[in-house]
Every structure is written in structure tokens, then in C-alpha cells.
């Protein structure tokens, strides 16, 4: 199986950590890191705040699990948005 590592701004650090401490797991990540933070900033710079998923009401927790869940939710929203564009919605 092949997996993609997704996150917001720290994927390159995560990848290095995995390679150093769990090389067997790291080898399962064949694809580049998907950085949803870059996607968020790109949409903001393009003036498309309407397409940026909102931050949780409590703000970003800056805890590993909460941040991972937030990045996953953003990723799902971006995938849905791009699929809709592709399908002409």
C-alpha cells in the first residue's frame, strides 16, 4: 500500500522524523506531502476567502491530533471543491 502524508506547514519535518525513527513506516509514504496550509494561503492570496474552510470556533489547538484532524477536514473540503469544479458544478 502507498500513503500520502497531509498536514499544514510541517510535513517536511514529519517526513524527516519518520525516516529517522520509523523508516519502515516512512517507506509507505510514496507520494509528496500534501500541505493544506499552502492551499489555504493560495486561496487567501487569490482573494477567495469564500473557498477557505473556517478555523474551528476555539481556534487551532496546536496539538498533534487536533491539528491532524483539522488538516484532514480541510483536505476533504478541498478535494470536494476540486471534484465539483471538474464535474462542472
C-alpha positions as CSV (number, residue, x, y, z in Angstrom):
1,X,0.0,0.0,0.0
2,X,1.0,3.6,-0.6
3,X,0.0,6.5,1.5
4,X,0.2,10.3,1.4
5,X,1.2,12.4,4.3
6,X,-1.0,15.5,4.7
7,X,-0.7,18.4,7.1
8,X,-0.4,22.1,7.5
9,X,3.1,23.5,7.2
10,X,5.2,20.8,8.9
11,X,5.0,17.9,6.6
12,X,8.7,18.1,5.6
13,X,9.7,17.9,9.3
14,X,7.3,15.0,9.9
15,X,8.7,13.1,7.0
16,X,12.3,13.5,8.3
17,X,11.2,12.4,11.8
18,X,9.5,9.3,10.3
19,X,12.6,8.5,8.2
20,X,14.9,8.8,11.3
21,X,12.7,7.0,13.8
22,X,10.4,4.7,11.9
23,X,11.9,4.1,8.4
24,X,9.6,1.1,7.7
25,X,6.6,3.3,8.1
26,X,8.1,6.2,6.2
27,X,8.7,4.0,3.2
28,X,4.9,3.6,2.9
29,X,4.6,7.3,2.0
30,X,5.3,7.2,-1.7
31,X,3.7,10.5,-2.6
32,X,4.8,14.1,-1.8
33,X,3.4,15.7,1.3
34,X,0.1,17.4,0.7
35,X,0.3,20.7,2.6
36,X,-3.2,22.1,3.1
37,X,-1.7,25.3,4.7
38,X,-0.2,26.2,1.3
39,X,-3.6,25.6,-0.3
40,X,-5.3,27.8,2.3
41,X,-2.8,30.6,1.8
42,X,-3.0,30.3,-2.0
43,X,-6.8,30.8,-1.9
44,X,-6.4,33.7,0.5
45,X,-3.9,35.4,-1.7
46,X,-6.2,34.9,-4.7
47,X,-8.9,36.7,-2.8
48,X,-11.1,33.6,-2.5
49,X,-11.7,33.5,1.3
50,X,-15.1,32.0,0.4
51,X,-13.3,28.8,-0.5
52,X,-11.2,28.6,2.7
53,X,-12.5,26.2,5.3
54,X,-13.1,28.1,8.5
55,X,-10.9,27.5,11.6
56,X,-12.6,25.8,14.5
57,X,-14.5,28.2,16.8
58,X,-12.0,27.6,19.6
59,X,-9.1,28.4,17.2
60,X,-6.4,26.0,16.2
61,X,-5.4,23.8,19.1
62,X,-1.7,23.3,18.1
63,X,-1.9,19.8,19.4
64,X,-0.9,16.9,17.1
65,X,-4.2,15.0,17.0
66,X,-6.4,18.1,16.8
67,X,-4.2,19.6,14.1
68,X,-4.2,16.3,12.1
69,X,-8.0,16.2,12.3
70,X,-8.3,19.8,11.2
71,X,-5.8,19.2,8.3
72,X,-7.8,16.1,7.2
73,X,-11.1,18.1,7.3
74,X,-9.5,20.8,5.2
75,X,-8.1,18.3,2.7
76,X,-11.6,16.7,2.4
77,X,-13.2,20.0,1.7
78,X,-10.6,20.9,-0.9
79,X,-11.0,17.5,-2.6
80,X,-14.7,18.0,-2.7
81,X,-14.3,21.5,-4.1
82,X,-11.9,20.4,-6.9
83,X,-14.2,17.5,-7.8
84,X,-17.2,19.9,-8.1
85,X,-15.1,22.1,-10.4
86,X,-14.1,19.1,-12.5
87,X,-17.7,18.0,-12.8
88,X,-18.9,21.4,-13.7
89,X,-20.9,22.2,-10.6
